[in-house]
Structures are given as C-alpha cells and as structure tokens.
Amino acid sequence: MLSYKAAFYIHDDGVSVQALDFPAVLSSGKDVDEARMMIRSALVEMVQYFIETGRVIPLPNAALNDPEADFVEPLALVLEAISPDAKIPAEAGV
C-alpha cells in the first residue's frame, strides 16, 4: 500500500481536493465525503494511465503539504501485481 496525501479546500459551494504527489489529480464534491470518494477514483484512474503508458508512479513524499489547504489527510492506494504469464479473464477488460 502506498499512502499519498490529499489536500482539501472547503468552499461555500463544496469541497475541492488535490492529490499532492500528482498535481494534475484534482476533484471536488458537494461535501468532504463526496470529495474524498472522487479524489480516490481520480487517483486510481491516473495510476492506471501511468501503468498503461509505461510511466513511473511517483513514490509518496511525506514532506508534501499545502499550507493553504483546510486540511490534509492520507490517501491510500493499494496496487496488485500479476505475473506476465498470468491468464487474465476476458471479462476483466484488460
């Protein structure tokens, strides 16, 4: 499991959030719970893109922070590896 950081910004009309190790991974929601769900989904999609395109996934940087954020919390990512010889079911969509 990798533990990244998510910075949350509370606004009058909702909550925006950024994965600090992936500056392009941004999302938002009507409240903190929805924003948390959306940033998790956005991070998974970005990591899948990195894997599919052969890019290196950055390691979490514990020193990252945004003093302008209302709060920062861990954003866990669990990766599973498979053998190159593994048989992947067609319904997996890979």
RAQUITA-V616846 format. One record per pair of residues at least 12 apart in sequence whose ideal C-beta (glycine too) atoms are under 7 Angstrom apart, sorted by the first residue. I is the first residue (numbers start at 0). GAP is how many residues later the second one is. If there is no record, write none. Layout:
BEGIN
[[I & GAP] [I & GAP]]
END
This chain:
BEGIN
[[0 & 75] [0 & 76] [0 & 77] [1 & 58] [1 & 75] [1 & 77] [2 & 57] [2 & 71] [2 & 73] [3 & 15] [3 & 16] [3 & 17] [3 & 39] [3 & 56] [3 & 71] [3 & 73] [4 & 15] [4 & 16] [4 & 59] [4 & 67] [4 & 69] [4 & 70] [5 & 12] [5 & 13] [5 & 33] [5 & 66] [5 & 67] [5 & 69] [6 & 13] [6 & 59] [6 & 62] [6 & 65] [7 & 24] [7 & 27] [7 & 61] [7 & 62] [7 & 63] [8 & 60] [8 & 61] [9 & 60] [13 & 14] [13 & 15] [13 & 16] [14 & 13] [14 & 14] [14 & 16] [14 & 17] [14 & 20] [15 & 12] [15 & 19] [16 & 18] [16 & 22] [18 & 20] [18 & 24] [18 & 56] [19 & 44] [19 & 46] [20 & 37] [20 & 39] [20 & 40] [20 & 43] [21 & 21] [21 & 24] [24 & 17] [24 & 18] [24 & 21] [26 & 12] [26 & 15] [38 & 36] [39 & 35] [42 & 32] [42 & 34] [46 & 30]]
END
